[in-house]
Amino acid sequence: MKNKILIALSLISFLLFTSWMTVRMVEGYQFNKNVSGHLKRAANANTVEMASSELKLSIDYLKENDLTSGSTYIIFDTPSKDVGYWYQNLESASSELNKVNDKTAQLEKSNLLLKLRETLTDQNSDGETEVIAPDGISIYPNNLLFAIWGWISFAFCAICGVILAWKWFDY
């Protein structure tokens, strides 16, 4: 009977942890599809119109999902986790793009696109281009909830796994 209870607890803990991982992946995918993907396209755009259109899609999604202020921190609040600053930076870039008209010189448009690329993307340690966004933004404003869920389910899974292995090998 104890073994069945232990197996059931192990299964429940495993399901909690895998559901946490699944939800995190889905949230990350949704954010990439609706925000980062469009920001990367805006950064790579060859025309101001294309860049403006892609940037608008991202900003509209951020507004609709109330991702315009706050911070993604859980323990340490750092500037890189400031959602408000990041959002204002996107709005400012959009405003600059919207000032372009038919009389704007091609050089000025090119410089604006270069500045936009520098604003939206950065090089990571592997030399790959990645979109600049606050850490944990894909699960914001539920960062604390996800952290607690992740740590508890992982600890529960690890403890049950150790006990199950101990029972299995009869130590």
DRENPA-3360 file (N, C-alpha, C; in nm, 2 decimals, always signed):
BEGIN
1 = MKNKILIA = +0.08/-0.12/+0.00/+0.00/+0.00/+0.00/+0.09/+0.13/+0.00 ~ +0.19/+0.12/+0.08/+0.28/+0.24/+0.08/+0.35/+0.27/-0.05 ~ +0.38/+0.16/-0.12/+0.45/+0.17/-0.25/+0.35/+0.23/-0.35 ~ +0.22/+0.20/-0.35/+0.12/+0.25/-0.44/+0.11/+0.40/-0.41 ~ +0.10/+0.44/-0.28/+0.09/+0.58/-0.25/+0.21/+0.66/-0.30 ~ +0.33/+0.60/-0.28/+0.46/+0.66/-0.32/+0.46/+0.68/-0.47 ~ +0.42/+0.58/-0.54/+0.41/+0.58/-0.69/+0.31/+0.69/-0.73 ~ +0.20/+0.70/-0.67/+0.10/+0.80/-0.70/+0.15/+0.94/-0.68;
9 = LSLISFLL = +0.22/+0.96/-0.56/+0.28/+1.09/-0.53/+0.38/+1.13/-0.63 ~ +0.46/+1.03/-0.67/+0.57/+1.05/-0.77/+0.51/+1.09/-0.91 ~ +0.40/+1.02/-0.94/+0.33/+1.06/-1.07/+0.27/+1.20/-1.06 ~ +0.21/+1.23/-0.95/+0.15/+1.36/-0.94/+0.26/+1.47/-0.95 ~ +0.37/+1.45/-0.88/+0.48/+1.55/-0.88/+0.54/+1.56/-1.02 ~ +0.55/+1.45/-1.09/+0.60/+1.45/-1.22/+0.51/+1.53/-1.32 ~ +0.38/+1.51/-1.30/+0.28/+1.58/-1.38/+0.28/+1.73/-1.35 ~ +0.29/+1.76/-1.22/+0.30/+1.91/-1.19/+0.42/+1.97/-1.25;
17 = FTSWMTVR = +0.53/+1.91/-1.25/+0.65/+1.97/-1.30/+0.65/+1.97/-1.46 ~ +0.60/+1.87/-1.52/+0.59/+1.87/-1.67/+0.48/+1.97/-1.71 ~ +0.38/+1.99/-1.63/+0.28/+2.09/-1.67/+0.34/+2.23/-1.66 ~ +0.42/+2.25/-1.56/+0.49/+2.38/-1.54/+0.58/+2.40/-1.66 ~ +0.65/+2.30/-1.70/+0.74/+2.32/-1.82/+0.66/+2.35/-1.95 ~ +0.55/+2.28/-1.96/+0.47/+2.29/-2.08/+0.41/+2.43/-2.09 ~ +0.35/+2.48/-1.98/+0.29/+2.61/-1.97/+0.40/+2.72/-2.00 ~ +0.52/+2.70/-1.94/+0.63/+2.80/-1.97/+0.66/+2.80/-2.12;
25 = MVEGYQFN = +0.67/+2.68/-2.18/+0.70/+2.68/-2.32/+0.59/+2.74/-2.41 ~ +0.47/+2.72/-2.37/+0.36/+2.77/-2.45/+0.36/+2.93/-2.43 ~ +0.38/+2.97/-2.31/+0.38/+3.12/-2.29/+0.50/+3.18/-2.37 ~ +0.61/+3.12/-2.37/+0.73/+3.16/-2.44/+0.70/+3.17/-2.59 ~ +0.63/+3.06/-2.64/+0.60/+3.06/-2.78/+0.50/+3.17/-2.82 ~ +0.40/+3.19/-2.73/+0.30/+3.30/-2.76/+0.37/+3.44/-2.76 ~ +0.46/+3.46/-2.67/+0.53/+3.59/-2.66/+0.62/+3.61/-2.79 ~ +0.69/+3.50/-2.83/+0.77/+3.51/-2.94/+0.69/+3.53/-3.07;
33 = KNVSGHLK = +0.58/+3.47/-3.08/+0.49/+3.48/-3.20/+0.43/+3.62/-3.21 ~ +0.39/+3.68/-3.09/+0.32/+3.80/-3.09/+0.40/+3.93/-3.07 ~ +0.52/+3.91/-3.01/+0.60/+4.03/-2.98/+0.74/+4.01/-3.04 ~ +0.83/+3.92/-2.98/+0.97/+3.92/-3.03/+0.98/+3.89/-3.17 ~ +0.90/+3.80/-3.23/+0.91/+3.77/-3.37/+0.89/+3.90/-3.46 ~ +0.79/+3.98/-3.42/+0.76/+4.11/-3.49/+0.87/+4.21/-3.46 ~ +0.93/+4.21/-3.34/+1.04/+4.31/-3.31/+1.16/+4.27/-3.40 ~ +1.19/+4.14/-3.41/+1.30/+4.10/-3.49/+1.28/+4.14/-3.64;
41 = RAANANTV = +1.16/+4.12/-3.68/+1.13/+4.16/-3.82/+1.14/+4.31/-3.84 ~ +1.10/+4.38/-3.74/+1.11/+4.53/-3.75/+1.26/+4.57/-3.75 ~ +1.34/+4.50/-3.67/+1.48/+4.53/-3.67/+1.55/+4.50/-3.81 ~ +1.50/+4.40/-3.87/+1.55/+4.35/-4.00/+1.49/+4.42/-4.12 ~ +1.39/+4.50/-4.10/+1.32/+4.56/-4.22/+1.41/+4.65/-4.30 ~ +1.38/+4.65/-4.43/+1.46/+4.74/-4.52/+1.39/+4.87/-4.55 ~ +1.26/+4.88/-4.51/+1.19/+5.01/-4.53/+1.13/+5.05/-4.39 ~ +1.12/+5.18/-4.38/+1.06/+5.24/-4.26/+0.91/+5.19/-4.24;
49 = EMASSELK = +0.84/+5.18/-4.36/+0.71/+5.13/-4.35/+0.69/+4.99/-4.30 ~ +0.78/+4.90/-4.34/+0.78/+4.77/-4.29/+0.81/+4.76/-4.15 ~ +0.91/+4.84/-4.11/+0.96/+4.84/-3.97/+0.85/+4.89/-3.88 ~ +0.78/+5.00/-3.92/+0.67/+5.06/-3.85/+0.56/+4.96/-3.83 ~ +0.52/+4.89/-3.93/+0.41/+4.80/-3.93/+0.44/+4.69/-3.83 ~ +0.56/+4.63/-3.84/+0.60/+4.52/-3.74/+0.60/+4.57/-3.60 ~ +0.66/+4.68/-3.58/+0.67/+4.74/-3.45/+0.53/+4.77/-3.39 ~ +0.44/+4.82/-3.47/+0.30/+4.84/-3.43/+0.23/+4.71/-3.38;
57 = LSIDYLKE = +0.25/+4.60/-3.45/+0.19/+4.47/-3.41/+0.24/+4.44/-3.27 ~ +0.37/+4.45/-3.24/+0.42/+4.42/-3.11/+0.36/+4.51/-3.00 ~ +0.36/+4.64/-3.03/+0.31/+4.74/-2.93/+0.16/+4.72/-2.91 ~ +0.08/+4.69/-3.01/-0.06/+4.66/-2.99/-0.08/+4.54/-2.90 ~ +0.00/+4.43/-2.92/-0.02/+4.31/-2.84/+0.02/+4.35/-2.69 ~ +0.13/+4.42/-2.67/+0.17/+4.46/-2.54/+0.06/+4.54/-2.47 ~ +0.00/+4.64/-2.54/-0.11/+4.72/-2.48/-0.23/+4.63/-2.45 ~ -0.27/+4.54/-2.54/-0.39/+4.45/-2.52/-0.37/+4.36/-2.40;
65 = NDLTSGST = -0.24/+4.32/-2.37/-0.21/+4.23/-2.26/-0.15/+4.30/-2.14 ~ -0.17/+4.43/-2.13/-0.12/+4.51/-2.02/+0.02/+4.48/-1.98 ~ +0.11/+4.48/-2.08/+0.25/+4.46/-2.06/+0.33/+4.59/-2.08 ~ +0.28/+4.70/-2.02/+0.33/+4.83/-2.05/+0.40/+4.89/-1.93 ~ +0.39/+4.83/-1.81/+0.46/+4.89/-1.69/+0.49/+4.78/-1.59 ~ +0.57/+4.81/-1.49/+0.60/+4.71/-1.39/+0.74/+4.66/-1.41 ~ +0.77/+4.55/-1.34/+0.90/+4.48/-1.34/+0.88/+4.33/-1.33 ~ +0.97/+4.26/-1.40/+0.96/+4.11/-1.40/+1.04/+4.05/-1.28;
73 = YIIFDTPS = +1.09/+4.13/-1.19/+1.18/+4.07/-1.09/+1.10/+3.99/-0.99 ~ +1.18/+3.89/-0.93/+1.12/+3.81/-0.82/+1.20/+3.84/-0.70 ~ +1.33/+3.84/-0.70/+1.41/+3.86/-0.58/+1.49/+4.00/-0.60 ~ +1.56/+4.01/-0.70/+1.64/+4.13/-0.72/+1.59/+4.22/-0.84 ~ +1.56/+4.34/-0.81/+1.50/+4.43/-0.91/+1.62/+4.50/-0.98 ~ +1.64/+4.47/-1.10/+1.75/+4.54/-1.18/+1.68/+4.61/-1.30 ~ +1.76/+4.71/-1.36/+1.70/+4.78/-1.47/+1.67/+4.69/-1.59 ~ +1.73/+4.58/-1.61/+1.70/+4.49/-1.72/+1.57/+4.43/-1.71;
81 = KDVGYWYQ = +1.50/+4.44/-1.60/+1.37/+4.38/-1.57/+1.26/+4.48/-1.57 ~ +1.29/+4.60/-1.61/+1.19/+4.71/-1.61/+1.11/+4.71/-1.73 ~ +0.98/+4.66/-1.72/+0.89/+4.65/-1.83/+0.85/+4.79/-1.88 ~ +0.83/+4.89/-1.79/+0.79/+5.02/-1.83/+0.89/+5.09/-1.92 ~ +1.02/+5.08/-1.88/+1.12/+5.15/-1.96/+1.13/+5.08/-2.10 ~ +1.13/+4.95/-2.10/+1.13/+4.88/-2.23/+1.02/+4.92/-2.32 ~ +0.90/+4.92/-2.26/+0.78/+4.96/-2.34/+0.79/+5.10/-2.39 ~ +0.83/+5.19/-2.31/+0.85/+5.33/-2.35/+0.95/+5.35/-2.46;
89 = NLESASSE = +1.05/+5.26/-2.45/+1.16/+5.27/-2.56/+1.10/+5.22/-2.69 ~ +1.01/+5.12/-2.69/+0.94/+5.07/-2.81/+0.85/+5.18/-2.87 ~ +0.77/+5.25/-2.78/+0.68/+5.36/-2.82/+0.76/+5.47/-2.88 ~ +0.88/+5.50/-2.82/+0.96/+5.61/-2.87/+1.01/+5.58/-3.01 ~ +1.06/+5.45/-3.03/+1.10/+5.41/-3.16/+0.99/+5.42/-3.26 ~ +0.87/+5.38/-3.22/+0.76/+5.39/-3.31/+0.73/+5.53/-3.35 ~ +0.73/+5.62/-3.25/+0.71/+5.76/-3.28/+0.81/+5.82/-3.37 ~ +0.93/+5.78/-3.36/+1.04/+5.83/-3.46/+1.01/+5.78/-3.60;
97 = LNKVNDKT = +0.97/+5.65/-3.61/+0.94/+5.60/-3.74/+0.82/+5.67/-3.80 ~ +0.72/+5.71/-3.72/+0.60/+5.77/-3.77/+0.62/+5.92/-3.82 ~ +0.74/+5.97/-3.78/+0.77/+6.11/-3.82/+0.82/+6.11/-3.97 ~ +0.86/+6.00/-4.02/+0.91/+5.99/-4.16/+0.80/+6.02/-4.26 ~ +0.83/+6.10/-4.36/+0.74/+6.13/-4.46/+0.81/+6.13/-4.60 ~ +0.74/+6.17/-4.70/+0.80/+6.16/-4.84/+0.92/+6.25/-4.85 ~ +0.93/+6.36/-4.77/+1.04/+6.45/-4.79/+1.16/+6.41/-4.71 ~ +1.15/+6.31/-4.63/+1.26/+6.26/-4.55/+1.37/+6.20/-4.64;
105 = AQLEKSNL = +1.49/+6.24/-4.62/+1.60/+6.20/-4.71/+1.63/+6.05/-4.68 ~ +1.68/+5.98/-4.79/+1.70/+5.83/-4.78/+1.81/+5.80/-4.67 ~ +1.91/+5.89/-4.66/+2.01/+5.87/-4.56/+1.95/+5.88/-4.42 ~ +1.86/+5.97/-4.40/+1.80/+5.98/-4.27/+1.71/+5.86/-4.24 ~ +1.65/+5.80/-4.34/+1.57/+5.68/-4.32/+1.66/+5.56/-4.29 ~ +1.77/+5.55/-4.36/+1.87/+5.44/-4.33/+1.92/+5.45/-4.19 ~ +1.96/+5.58/-4.15/+2.01/+5.60/-4.01/+1.90/+5.56/-3.91 ~ +1.78/+5.59/-3.94/+1.67/+5.56/-3.85/+1.65/+5.41/-3.84;
113 = LLKLRETL = +1.66/+5.34/-3.95/+1.65/+5.19/-3.95/+1.77/+5.13/-3.87 ~ +1.89/+5.18/-3.88/+2.01/+5.14/-3.81/+1.99/+5.16/-3.66 ~ +1.94/+5.28/-3.62/+1.91/+5.31/-3.48/+1.80/+5.21/-3.43 ~ +1.70/+5.18/-3.51/+1.60/+5.09/-3.46/+1.65/+4.95/-3.44 ~ +1.74/+4.91/-3.53/+1.80/+4.78/-3.51/+1.88/+4.77/-3.38 ~ +1.95/+4.88/-3.35/+2.03/+4.88/-3.23/+1.94/+4.89/-3.10 ~ +1.83/+4.95/-3.12/+1.73/+4.96/-3.01/+1.66/+4.83/-2.98 ~ +1.63/+4.75/-3.08/+1.55/+4.63/-3.06/+1.63/+4.51/-3.04;
121 = TDQNSDGE = +1.75/+4.50/-3.09/+1.83/+4.38/-3.09/+1.97/+4.40/-3.03 ~ +2.03/+4.29/-2.99/+2.16/+4.29/-2.93/+2.23/+4.16/-2.97 ~ +2.36/+4.15/-2.96/+2.43/+4.03/-2.98/+2.45/+3.95/-2.85 ~ +2.42/+3.82/-2.85/+2.45/+3.75/-2.73/+2.59/+3.70/-2.73 ~ +2.63/+3.62/-2.63/+2.77/+3.58/-2.61/+2.81/+3.49/-2.72 ~ +2.72/+3.42/-2.79/+2.75/+3.34/-2.90/+2.76/+3.41/-3.04 ~ +2.73/+3.54/-3.03/+2.74/+3.62/-3.15/+2.61/+3.62/-3.23 ~ +2.50/+3.56/-3.17/+2.37/+3.56/-3.24/+2.29/+3.68/-3.20;
129 = TEVIAPDG = +2.21/+3.73/-3.30/+2.12/+3.84/-3.27/+2.00/+3.80/-3.19 ~ +1.97/+3.87/-3.09/+1.85/+3.84/-3.01/+1.78/+3.97/-2.98 ~ +1.65/+3.96/-2.96/+1.56/+4.07/-2.93/+1.58/+4.11/-2.78 ~ +1.59/+4.24/-2.76/+1.60/+4.29/-2.63/+1.47/+4.30/-2.56 ~ +1.45/+4.23/-2.45/+1.33/+4.23/-2.37/+1.36/+4.19/-2.23 ~ +1.28/+4.24/-2.14/+1.31/+4.20/-2.00/+1.30/+4.05/-1.97 ~ +1.39/+4.00/-1.89/+1.39/+3.86/-1.86/+1.25/+3.83/-1.79 ~ +1.19/+3.72/-1.83/+1.07/+3.67/-1.78/+0.95/+3.74/-1.83;
137 = ISIYPNNL = +0.96/+3.82/-1.93/+0.84/+3.90/-1.98/+0.73/+3.81/-2.03 ~ +0.77/+3.69/-2.08/+0.67/+3.60/-2.14/+0.56/+3.55/-2.04 ~ +0.60/+3.55/-1.91/+0.51/+3.51/-1.81/+0.46/+3.62/-1.72 ~ +0.50/+3.74/-1.75/+0.46/+3.86/-1.67/+0.31/+3.88/-1.68 ~ +0.24/+3.91/-1.57/+0.28/+3.95/-1.44/+0.28/+3.84/-1.34 ~ +0.29/+3.71/-1.39/+0.28/+3.60/-1.30/+0.41/+3.53/-1.27 ~ +0.52/+3.61/-1.27/+0.65/+3.56/-1.25/+0.67/+3.49/-1.11 ~ +0.62/+3.55/-1.01/+0.63/+3.49/-0.88/+0.56/+3.36/-0.87;
145 = LFAIWGWI = +0.44/+3.36/-0.92/+0.36/+3.23/-0.92/+0.43/+3.12/-1.00 ~ +0.49/+3.15/-1.11/+0.56/+3.05/-1.19/+0.68/+3.01/-1.12 ~ +0.75/+3.10/-1.05/+0.87/+3.06/-0.97/+0.84/+2.96/-0.86 ~ +0.73/+3.00/-0.79/+0.69/+2.91/-0.68/+0.64/+2.77/-0.73 ~ +0.56/+2.78/-0.83/+0.51/+2.65/-0.90/+0.63/+2.57/-0.94 ~ +0.73/+2.63/-1.01/+0.84/+2.55/-1.06/+0.93/+2.49/-0.95 ~ +0.96/+2.57/-0.85/+1.05/+2.53/-0.74/+0.98/+2.42/-0.66 ~ +0.86/+2.44/-0.63/+0.79/+2.34/-0.54/+0.77/+2.21/-0.62;
153 = SFAFCAIC = +0.72/+2.22/-0.75/+0.70/+2.10/-0.82/+0.83/+2.02/-0.85 ~ +0.94/+2.10/-0.87/+1.07/+2.03/-0.89/+1.12/+1.97/-0.77 ~ +1.11/+2.04/-0.65/+1.15/+1.98/-0.53/+1.07/+1.85/-0.49 ~ +0.94/+1.86/-0.51/+0.85/+1.75/-0.48/+0.89/+1.63/-0.57 ~ +0.91/+1.66/-0.70/+0.95/+1.56/-0.80/+1.08/+1.49/-0.76 ~ +1.18/+1.57/-0.72/+1.31/+1.52/-0.68/+1.30/+1.44/-0.55 ~ +1.23/+1.49/-0.45/+1.22/+1.41/-0.33/+1.15/+1.28/-0.35 ~ +1.04/+1.28/-0.43/+0.97/+1.15/-0.46/+1.06/+1.06/-0.54;
161 = GVILAWKW = +1.13/+1.12/-0.63/+1.22/+1.03/-0.71/+1.33/+0.97/-0.63 ~ +1.39/+1.04/-0.53/+1.49/+0.99/-0.45/+1.43/+0.88/-0.36 ~ +1.32/+0.90/-0.30/+1.25/+0.80/-0.21/+1.21/+0.68/-0.30 ~ +1.16/+0.70/-0.41/+1.12/+0.59/-0.50/+1.24/+0.51/-0.54 ~ +1.35/+0.57/-0.57/+1.48/+0.50/-0.61/+1.53/+0.43/-0.49 ~ +1.52/+0.49/-0.37/+1.57/+0.42/-0.25/+1.49/+0.30/-0.22 ~ +1.36/+0.31/-0.23/+1.27/+0.19/-0.21/+1.29/+0.09/-0.32 ~ +1.31/+0.13/-0.44/+1.33/+0.04/-0.56/+1.46/-0.05/-0.54;
169 = FDY = +1.56/+0.02/-0.49/+1.69/-0.06/-0.48/+1.71/-0.11/-0.34 ~ +1.61/-0.09/-0.25/+1.61/-0.15/-0.12/+1.73/-0.12/-0.04 ~ +1.76/+0.01/-0.02/+1.88/+0.05/+0.05/+1.84/+0.05/+0.20;
% end
